[in-house]
Structures are given as C-alpha cells and as structure tokens.
Amino acid sequence: MHVTIVHIHVKMAHLEEFIAATQENHLASIKEPENLRFDVLQLPEELARFVLYEAYETANGAAAHKLTPHYLKWRDTVTDWMAEPRQGITYLGLLPSKENQ
C-alpha cells in the first residue's frame, strides 16, 4: 500500500472554500480504481490546519491520481489559499495488509 499524508495550512479567509473544493476532490478520488482511502482531517484547535490521508494500492495508483481532472482542478483552485506550501510525505502502508483482511 502506498500512503501519502499531506499537511495543509489554509488562510482563514478561504477556510470554507477550501473545505468545499476538498470535498469535491475527495468524492472523485474515492472512486479511483486503486484508491483505498482518502480521508480529510481538520485540527480542532487550529481550524486552518488539515491533513489528507491518501492510500492507494500502488505508487502507480497514487501517481495516476495526480493526473486526474479532479486533482488538477483542486490543486489549481486551492494553491493561492494556502498560508504556506502544502507538504506531502510518502509512506509504505504495512497494516492492514491484504493477507490479514
């Protein structure tokens, strides 16, 4: 499993717009063939901070996500709303595995 955790800090003036655009991206992303999870998390103590947890079966699936129209639209829409550049960190997902499900 290929996992990317994306840390995002949004300008407060664009908070609701960011959530709406991210929901649209989420709904399309979970329909991708290799998508296992696409969670959107918000920090309760600091509402302008988010984490996206994106899990794909393979690195190729994650790479294909970045070529989809919904991802490209999201990226282009939210970039100027960021208080700082987003940071994505890639992990190898060990558990759960297909063998123990």
N, CA, C and O atoms as CSV, one atom per row, in Angstrom:
chain,resi,resn,atom,element,x,y,z
A,1,MET,N,N,0.847,-1.166,0.000
A,1,MET,CA,C,0.000,0.000,0.000
A,1,MET,C,C,0.899,1.237,0.000
A,1,MET,O,O,1.921,1.289,0.683
A,2,HIS,N,N,0.487,2.221,-0.781
A,2,HIS,CA,C,1.221,3.482,-0.919
A,2,HIS,C,C,0.394,4.571,-0.242
A,2,HIS,O,O,-0.741,4.830,-0.641
A,3,VAL,N,N,0.957,5.203,0.773
A,3,VAL,CA,C,0.230,6.206,1.550
A,3,VAL,C,C,0.953,7.538,1.469
A,3,VAL,O,O,2.177,7.606,1.585
A,4,THR,N,N,0.185,8.587,1.272
A,4,THR,CA,C,0.723,9.942,1.352
A,4,THR,C,C,-0.082,10.697,2.392
A,4,THR,O,O,-1.313,10.697,2.369
A,5,ILE,N,N,0.625,11.338,3.298
A,5,ILE,CA,C,-0.011,12.198,4.289
A,5,ILE,C,C,0.380,13.627,3.933
A,5,ILE,O,O,1.558,13.986,3.925
A,6,VAL,N,N,-0.634,14.427,3.639
A,6,VAL,CA,C,-0.413,15.793,3.175
A,6,VAL,C,C,-0.832,16.755,4.283
A,6,VAL,O,O,-1.977,16.734,4.734
A,7,HIS,N,N,0.102,17.594,4.714
A,7,HIS,CA,C,-0.159,18.605,5.739
A,7,HIS,C,C,-0.456,19.924,5.036
A,7,HIS,O,O,0.298,20.366,4.170
A,8,ILE,N,N,-1.569,20.545,5.426
A,8,ILE,CA,C,-2.031,21.758,4.745
A,8,ILE,C,C,-2.391,22.817,5.782
A,8,ILE,O,O,-3.062,22.532,6.774
A,9,HIS,N,N,-1.933,24.042,5.533
A,9,HIS,CA,C,-2.289,25.197,6.350
A,9,HIS,C,C,-2.953,26.209,5.418
A,9,HIS,O,O,-2.324,26.738,4.502
A,10,VAL,N,N,-4.222,26.464,5.670
A,10,VAL,CA,C,-5.037,27.313,4.802
A,10,VAL,C,C,-5.192,28.697,5.432
A,10,VAL,O,O,-5.230,28.827,6.656
A,11,LYS,N,N,-5.281,29.717,4.602
A,11,LYS,CA,C,-5.606,31.059,5.094
A,11,LYS,C,C,-7.049,31.040,5.592
A,11,LYS,O,O,-7.934,30.532,4.904
A,12,MET,N,N,-7.290,31.582,6.765
A,12,MET,CA,C,-8.623,31.554,7.380
A,12,MET,C,C,-9.700,32.157,6.477
A,12,MET,O,O,-10.849,31.717,6.506
A,13,ALA,N,N,-9.342,33.144,5.691
A,13,ALA,CA,C,-10.321,33.785,4.807
A,13,ALA,C,C,-10.870,32.822,3.755
A,13,ALA,O,O,-11.923,33.076,3.168
A,14,HIS,N,N,-10.162,31.722,3.518
A,14,HIS,CA,C,-10.573,30.769,2.483
A,14,HIS,C,C,-10.963,29.413,3.058
A,14,HIS,O,O,-11.035,28.426,2.325
A,15,LEU,N,N,-11.210,29.357,4.349
A,15,LEU,CA,C,-11.473,28.089,5.022
A,15,LEU,C,C,-12.657,27.330,4.423
A,15,LEU,O,O,-12.518,26.159,4.068
A,16,GLU,N,N,-13.801,27.969,4.308
A,16,GLU,CA,C,-14.999,27.285,3.799
A,16,GLU,C,C,-14.844,26.907,2.332
A,16,GLU,O,O,-15.284,25.837,1.913
A,17,GLU,N,N,-14.220,27.783,1.552
A,17,GLU,CA,C,-13.977,27.473,0.135
A,17,GLU,C,C,-13.044,26.274,0.004
A,17,GLU,O,O,-13.247,25.409,-0.848
A,18,PHE,N,N,-12.031,26.229,0.846
A,18,PHE,CA,C,-11.090,25.113,0.817
A,18,PHE,C,C,-11.800,23.800,1.138
A,18,PHE,O,O,-11.596,22.796,0.456
A,19,ILE,N,N,-12.624,23.810,2.166
A,19,ILE,CA,C,-13.347,22.599,2.540
A,19,ILE,C,C,-14.249,22.140,1.394
A,19,ILE,O,O,-14.297,20.946,1.096
A,20,ALA,N,N,-14.954,23.049,0.756
A,20,ALA,CA,C,-15.839,22.690,-0.355
A,20,ALA,C,C,-15.053,22.104,-1.529
A,20,ALA,O,O,-15.456,21.091,-2.101
A,21,ALA,N,N,-13.943,22.731,-1.886
A,21,ALA,CA,C,-13.122,22.230,-3.003
A,21,ALA,C,C,-12.516,20.877,-2.657
A,21,ALA,O,O,-12.416,20.000,-3.516
A,22,THR,N,N,-12.114,20.707,-1.410
A,22,THR,CA,C,-11.505,19.446,-0.988
A,22,THR,C,C,-12.543,18.335,-0.931
A,22,THR,O,O,-12.228,17.182,-1.228
A,23,GLN,N,N,-13.762,18.658,-0.558
A,23,GLN,CA,C,-14.822,17.655,-0.562
A,23,GLN,C,C,-15.078,17.157,-1.989
A,23,GLN,O,O,-15.251,15.959,-2.213
A,24,GLU,N,N,-15.099,18.065,-2.928
A,24,GLU,CA,C,-15.286,17.681,-4.335
A,24,GLU,C,C,-14.163,16.749,-4.790
A,24,GLU,O,O,-14.422,15.741,-5.446
A,25,ASN,N,N,-12.935,17.079,-4.449
A,25,ASN,CA,C,-11.787,16.240,-4.798
A,25,ASN,C,C,-11.884,14.882,-4.105
A,25,ASN,O,O,-11.621,13.850,-4.722
A,26,HIS,N,N,-12.256,14.880,-2.838
A,26,HIS,CA,C,-12.412,13.641,-2.073
A,26,HIS,C,C,-13.426,12.705,-2.735
A,26,HIS,O,O,-13.151,11.522,-2.934
A,27,LEU,N,N,-14.590,13.240,-3.071
A,27,LEU,CA,C,-15.658,12.410,-3.634
A,27,LEU,C,C,-15.251,11.765,-4.959
A,27,LEU,O,O,-15.641,10.634,-5.247
A,28,ALA,N,N,-14.479,12.474,-5.752
A,28,ALA,CA,C,-13.993,11.890,-7.015
A,28,ALA,C,C,-12.830,10.934,-6.764
A,28,ALA,O,O,-12.723,9.906,-7.432
A,29,SER,N,N,-11.967,11.256,-5.820
A,29,SER,CA,C,-10.784,10.434,-5.546
A,29,SER,C,C,-11.148,9.047,-5.033
A,29,SER,O,O,-10.498,8.065,-5.390
A,30,ILE,N,N,-12.181,8.957,-4.200
A,30,ILE,CA,C,-12.538,7.645,-3.647
A,30,ILE,C,C,-13.133,6.717,-4.699
A,30,ILE,O,O,-13.332,5.531,-4.436
A,31,LYS,N,N,-13.419,7.245,-5.887
A,31,LYS,CA,C,-13.914,6.423,-6.996
A,31,LYS,C,C,-12.790,5.916,-7.902
A,31,LYS,O,O,-13.035,5.120,-8.808
A,32,GLU,N,N,-11.565,6.372,-7.661
A,32,GLU,CA,C,-10.433,5.927,-8.481
A,32,GLU,C,C,-10.184,4.438,-8.254
A,32,GLU,O,O,-10.357,3.942,-7.141
A,33,PRO,N,N,-9.779,3.725,-9.307
A,33,PRO,CA,C,-9.653,2.266,-9.201
A,33,PRO,C,C,-8.722,1.765,-8.101
A,33,PRO,O,O,-9.028,0.752,-7.472
A,34,GLU,N,N,-7.614,2.426,-7.848
A,34,GLU,CA,C,-6.653,1.938,-6.855
A,34,GLU,C,C,-6.776,2.638,-5.503
A,34,GLU,O,O,-5.988,2.369,-4.596
A,35,ASN,N,N,-7.746,3.524,-5.360
A,35,ASN,CA,C,-7.883,4.241,-4.095
A,35,ASN,C,C,-8.419,3.325,-3.008
A,35,ASN,O,O,-9.420,2.633,-3.198
A,36,LEU,N,N,-7.742,3.330,-1.867
A,36,LEU,CA,C,-8.180,2.569,-0.693
A,36,LEU,C,C,-8.807,3.471,0.361
A,36,LEU,O,O,-9.763,3.082,1.031
A,37,ARG,N,N,-8.264,4.683,0.505
A,37,ARG,CA,C,-8.782,5.676,1.465
A,37,ARG,C,C,-8.397,7.064,0.980
A,37,ARG,O,O,-7.366,7.255,0.337
A,38,PHE,N,N,-9.239,8.011,1.301
A,38,PHE,CA,C,-8.917,9.416,1.061
A,38,PHE,C,C,-9.621,10.202,2.165
A,38,PHE,O,O,-10.740,10.684,1.989
A,39,ASP,N,N,-8.950,10.320,3.293
A,39,ASP,CA,C,-9.527,10.973,4.467
A,39,ASP,C,C,-9.089,12.426,4.539
A,39,ASP,O,O,-7.950,12.762,4.218
A,40,VAL,N,N,-10.002,13.275,4.961
A,40,VAL,CA,C,-9.723,14.692,5.159
A,40,VAL,C,C,-9.919,14.974,6.643
A,40,VAL,O,O,-11.006,14.773,7.185
A,41,LEU,N,N,-8.861,15.439,7.291
A,41,LEU,CA,C,-8.876,15.680,8.732
A,41,LEU,C,C,-8.604,17.161,9.010
A,41,LEU,O,O,-7.794,17.796,8.335
A,42,GLN,N,N,-9.299,17.695,10.016
A,42,GLN,CA,C,-9.116,19.093,10.406
A,42,GLN,C,C,-8.707,19.133,11.869
A,42,GLN,O,O,-9.284,18.428,12.697
A,43,LEU,N,N,-7.723,19.947,12.188
A,43,LEU,CA,C,-7.231,20.074,13.561
A,43,LEU,C,C,-8.221,20.921,14.366
A,43,LEU,O,O,-8.427,22.090,14.037
A,44,PRO,N,N,-8.839,20.362,15.414
A,44,PRO,CA,C,-9.865,21.111,16.148
A,44,PRO,C,C,-9.344,22.367,16.842
A,44,PRO,O,O,-10.077,23.347,16.972
A,45,GLU,N,N,-8.104,22.351,17.282
A,45,GLU,CA,C,-7.547,23.511,17.989
A,45,GLU,C,C,-7.085,24.609,17.041
A,45,GLU,O,O,-6.873,25.748,17.458
A,46,GLU,N,N,-6.930,24.268,15.780
A,46,GLU,CA,C,-6.436,25.227,14.787
A,46,GLU,C,C,-7.120,24.897,13.465
A,46,GLU,O,O,-6.570,24.166,12.641
A,47,LEU,N,N,-8.311,25.434,13.267
A,47,LEU,CA,C,-9.199,25.013,12.186
A,47,LEU,C,C,-8.638,25.219,10.783
A,47,LEU,O,O,-9.173,24.661,9.825
A,48,ALA,N,N,-7.595,25.991,10.644
A,48,ALA,CA,C,-6.997,26.231,9.335
A,48,ALA,C,C,-5.968,25.167,8.958
A,48,ALA,O,O,-5.364,25.243,7.889
A,49,ARG,N,N,-5.766,24.187,9.820
A,49,ARG,CA,C,-4.791,23.118,9.547
A,49,ARG,C,C,-5.517,21.809,9.254
A,49,ARG,O,O,-6.424,21.392,9.974
A,50,PHE,N,N,-5.074,21.178,8.157
A,50,PHE,CA,C,-5.685,19.950,7.672
A,50,PHE,C,C,-4.625,18.900,7.392
A,50,PHE,O,O,-3.448,19.208,7.200
A,51,VAL,N,N,-5.067,17.668,7.374
A,51,VAL,CA,C,-4.245,16.553,6.917
A,51,VAL,C,C,-5.100,15.750,5.941
A,51,VAL,O,O,-6.260,15.446,6.218
A,52,LEU,N,N,-4.516,15.415,4.808
A,52,LEU,CA,C,-5.142,14.479,3.883
A,52,LEU,C,C,-4.397,13.164,4.021
A,52,LEU,O,O,-3.169,13.122,3.937
A,53,TYR,N,N,-5.147,12.091,4.234
A,53,TYR,CA,C,-4.569,10.746,4.316
A,53,TYR,C,C,-5.025,10.027,3.061
A,53,TYR,O,O,-6.203,9.701,2.912
A,54,GLU,N,N,-4.079,9.781,2.155
A,54,GLU,CA,C,-4.384,9.194,0.857
A,54,GLU,C,C,-3.703,7.837,0.745
A,54,GLU,O,O,-2.475,7.752,0.790
A,55,ALA,N,N,-4.490,6.778,0.601
A,55,ALA,CA,C,-3.932,5.428,0.476
A,55,ALA,C,C,-4.352,4.835,-0.860
A,55,ALA,O,O,-5.530,4.816,-1.217
A,56,TYR,N,N,-3.352,4.353,-1.585
A,56,TYR,CA,C,-3.562,3.718,-2.882
A,56,TYR,C,C,-2.909,2.342,-2.870
A,56,TYR,O,O,-1.965,2.103,-2.118
A,57,GLU,N,N,-3.409,1.452,-3.693
A,57,GLU,CA,C,-2.848,0.108,-3.753
A,57,GLU,C,C,-1.372,0.133,-4.131
A,57,GLU,O,O,-0.578,-0.630,-3.580
A,58,THR,N,N,-1.000,1.004,-5.066
A,58,THR,CA,C,0.382,1.065,-5.545
A,58,THR,C,C,0.817,2.522,-5.725
A,58,THR,O,O,-0.001,3.442,-5.713
A,59,ALA,N,N,2.123,2.699,-5.891
A,59,ALA,CA,C,2.654,4.029,-6.201
A,59,ALA,C,C,2.119,4.518,-7.542
A,59,ALA,O,O,1.892,5.715,-7.718
A,60,ASN,N,N,1.917,3.612,-8.477
A,60,ASN,CA,C,1.348,3.994,-9.772
A,60,ASN,C,C,-0.068,4.535,-9.619
A,60,ASN,O,O,-0.454,5.478,-10.309
A,61,GLY,N,N,-0.844,3.936,-8.711
A,61,GLY,CA,C,-2.189,4.443,-8.445
A,61,GLY,C,C,-2.157,5.851,-7.887
A,61,GLY,O,O,-2.970,6.696,-8.263
A,62,ALA,N,N,-1.210,6.105,-6.983
A,62,ALA,CA,C,-1.064,7.444,-6.417
A,62,ALA,C,C,-0.611,8.443,-7.487
A,62,ALA,O,O,-1.072,9.584,-7.515
A,63,ALA,N,N,0.283,8.008,-8.355
A,63,ALA,CA,C,0.750,8.880,-9.438
A,63,ALA,C,C,-0.384,9.181,-10.413
A,63,ALA,O,O,-0.501,10.305,-10.902
A,64,ALA,N,N,-1.219,8.182,-10.698
A,64,ALA,CA,C,-2.354,8.378,-11.603
A,64,ALA,C,C,-3.337,9.394,-11.019
A,64,ALA,O,O,-3.953,10.165,-11.756
A,65,HIS,N,N,-3.480,9.391,-9.697
A,65,HIS,CA,C,-4.362,10.354,-9.030
A,65,HIS,C,C,-3.952,11.784,-9.372
A,65,HIS,O,O,-4.805,12.645,-9.588
A,66,LYS,N,N,-2.655,12.033,-9.420
A,66,LYS,CA,C,-2.167,13.394,-9.675
A,66,LYS,C,C,-2.343,13.840,-11.126
A,66,LYS,O,O,-2.025,14.979,-11.470
A,67,LEU,N,N,-2.849,12.947,-11.973
A,67,LEU,CA,C,-3.118,13.286,-13.371
A,67,LEU,C,C,-4.613,13.431,-13.642
A,67,LEU,O,O,-5.009,13.768,-14.757
A,68,THR,N,N,-5.439,13.181,-12.640
A,68,THR,CA,C,-6.888,13.225,-12.837
A,68,THR,C,C,-7.380,14.666,-12.930
A,68,THR,O,O,-6.796,15.566,-12.326
A,69,PRO,N,N,-8.451,14.881,-13.684
A,69,PRO,CA,C,-9.010,16.239,-13.774
A,69,PRO,C,C,-9.436,16.800,-12.415
A,69,PRO,O,O,-9.263,17.993,-12.164
A,70,HIS,N,N,-9.991,15.957,-11.532
A,70,HIS,CA,C,-10.446,16.475,-10.238
A,70,HIS,C,C,-9.277,16.900,-9.358
A,70,HIS,O,O,-9.380,17.896,-8.643
A,71,TYR,N,N,-8.156,16.159,-9.397
A,71,TYR,CA,C,-6.988,16.572,-8.609
A,71,TYR,C,C,-6.404,17.869,-9.176
A,71,TYR,O,O,-6.100,18.794,-8.423
A,72,LEU,N,N,-6.250,17.936,-10.485
A,72,LEU,CA,C,-5.668,19.134,-11.103
A,72,LEU,C,C,-6.526,20.365,-10.827
A,72,LEU,O,O,-6.001,21.448,-10.568
A,73,LYS,N,N,-7.837,20.197,-10.884
A,73,LYS,CA,C,-8.739,21.313,-10.560
A,73,LYS,C,C,-8.554,21.730,-9.106
A,73,LYS,O,O,-8.450,22.920,-8.807
A,74,TRP,N,N,-8.512,20.740,-8.190
A,74,TRP,CA,C,-8.327,21.042,-6.772
A,74,TRP,C,C,-7.013,21.787,-6.550
A,74,TRP,O,O,-6.984,22.832,-5.900
A,75,ARG,N,N,-5.929,21.239,-7.094
A,75,ARG,CA,C,-4.601,21.845,-6.918
A,75,ARG,C,C,-4.579,23.292,-7.389
A,75,ARG,O,O,-4.087,24.178,-6.690
A,76,ASP,N,N,-5.114,23.520,-8.576
A,76,ASP,CA,C,-5.094,24.869,-9.137
A,76,ASP,C,C,-6.017,25.816,-8.372
A,76,ASP,O,O,-5.745,27.014,-8.281
A,77,THR,N,N,-7.091,25.288,-7.830
A,77,THR,CA,C,-8.054,26.109,-7.093
A,77,THR,C,C,-7.520,26.521,-5.725
A,77,THR,O,O,-7.668,27.679,-5.334
A,78,VAL,N,N,-6.907,25.605,-4.997
A,78,VAL,CA,C,-6.554,25.873,-3.592
A,78,VAL,C,C,-5.162,26.448,-3.377
A,78,VAL,O,O,-4.862,26.922,-2.281
A,79,THR,N,N,-4.322,26.419,-4.370
A,79,THR,CA,C,-2.922,26.836,-4.177
A,79,THR,C,C,-2.798,28.227,-3.570
A,79,THR,O,O,-2.015,28.419,-2.640
A,80,ASP,N,N,-3.546,29.192,-4.071
A,80,ASP,CA,C,-3.445,30.560,-3.549
A,80,ASP,C,C,-4.096,30.720,-2.180
A,80,ASP,O,O,-3.927,31.754,-1.533
A,81,TRP,N,N,-4.831,29.719,-1.735
A,81,TRP,CA,C,-5.485,29.771,-0.424
A,81,TRP,C,C,-4.586,29.252,0.692
A,81,TRP,O,O,-4.957,29.305,1.864
A,82,MET,N,N,-3.415,28.756,0.334
A,82,MET,CA,C,-2.510,28.173,1.325
A,82,MET,C,C,-1.752,29.274,2.081
A,82,MET,O,O,-1.265,30.233,1.483
A,83,ALA,N,N,-1.666,29.114,3.394
A,83,ALA,CA,C,-0.863,30.029,4.210
A,83,ALA,C,C,0.616,29.711,4.056
A,83,ALA,O,O,1.471,30.564,4.295
A,84,GLU,N,N,0.912,28.480,3.656
A,84,GLU,CA,C,2.280,28.018,3.384
A,84,GLU,C,C,2.154,26.835,2.427
A,84,GLU,O,O,1.087,26.228,2.339
A,85,PRO,N,N,3.214,26.503,1.717
A,85,PRO,CA,C,3.110,25.365,0.787
A,85,PRO,C,C,2.729,24.075,1.513
A,85,PRO,O,O,3.213,23.808,2.613
A,86,ARG,N,N,1.865,23.285,0.893
A,86,ARG,CA,C,1.481,22.004,1.493
A,86,ARG,C,C,2.669,21.051,1.452
A,86,ARG,O,O,3.545,21.160,0.593
A,87,GLN,N,N,2.679,20.123,2.388
A,87,GLN,CA,C,3.790,19.163,2.475
A,87,GLN,C,C,3.217,17.758,2.457
A,87,GLN,O,O,2.439,17.382,3.334
A,88,GLY,N,N,3.606,16.985,1.449
A,88,GLY,CA,C,3.190,15.594,1.350
A,88,GLY,C,C,4.348,14.670,1.689
A,88,GLY,O,O,5.451,14.817,1.164
A,89,ILE,N,N,4.085,13.723,2.566
A,89,ILE,CA,C,5.098,12.751,2.974
A,89,ILE,C,C,4.580,11.372,2.592
A,89,ILE,O,O,3.444,11.021,2.909
A,90,THR,N,N,5.411,10.594,1.915
A,90,THR,CA,C,5.026,9.279,1.436
A,90,THR,C,C,5.486,8.197,2.402
A,90,THR,O,O,6.597,8.237,2.930
A,91,TYR,N,N,4.603,7.231,2.618
A,91,TYR,CA,C,4.877,6.102,3.498
A,91,TYR,C,C,4.538,4.800,2.781
A,91,TYR,O,O,3.744,4.783,1.841
A,92,LEU,N,N,5.143,3.724,3.232
A,92,LEU,CA,C,4.723,2.384,2.824
A,92,LEU,C,C,3.709,1.917,3.854
A,92,LEU,O,O,4.012,1.861,5.046
A,93,GLY,N,N,2.521,1.586,3.409
A,93,GLY,CA,C,1.496,1.097,4.315
A,93,GLY,C,C,1.703,-0.387,4.583
A,93,GLY,O,O,1.606,-1.200,3.664
A,94,LEU,N,N,1.984,-0.745,5.812
A,94,LEU,CA,C,2.245,-2.144,6.161
A,94,LEU,C,C,0.986,-2.874,6.623
A,94,LEU,O,O,0.735,-4.007,6.213
A,95,LEU,N,N,0.192,-2.221,7.480
A,95,LEU,CA,C,-1.001,-2.851,8.030
A,95,LEU,C,C,-2.162,-1.865,7.983
A,95,LEU,O,O,-1.959,-0.691,8.293
A,96,PRO,N,N,-3.332,-2.275,7.622
A,96,PRO,CA,C,-3.689,-3.642,7.299
A,96,PRO,C,C,-3.110,-4.066,5.952
A,96,PRO,O,O,-2.855,-3.232,5.083
A,97,SER,N,N,-2.913,-5.332,5.796
A,97,SER,CA,C,-2.453,-5.872,4.520
A,97,SER,C,C,-3.547,-6.761,3.961
A,97,SER,O,O,-4.452,-7.175,4.685
A,98,LYS,N,N,-3.464,-7.050,2.683
A,98,LYS,CA,C,-4.450,-7.917,2.040
A,98,LYS,C,C,-4.502,-9.294,2.702
A,98,LYS,O,O,-5.551,-9.937,2.743
A,99,GLU,N,N,-3.364,-9.731,3.212
A,99,GLU,CA,C,-3.277,-11.068,3.812
A,99,GLU,C,C,-4.081,-11.182,5.100
A,99,GLU,O,O,-4.584,-12.261,5.414
A,100,ASN,N,N,-4.213,-10.069,5.866
A,100,ASN,CA,C,-4.913,-10.174,7.141
A,100,ASN,C,C,-6.271,-9.489,7.161
A,100,ASN,O,O,-6.777,-9.132,8.225
A,101,GLN,N,N,-6.852,-9.309,5.998
A,101,GLN,CA,C,-8.192,-8.698,5.944
A,101,GLN,C,C,-9.249,-9.753,5.790
A,101,GLN,O,O,-10.436,-9.433,5.727
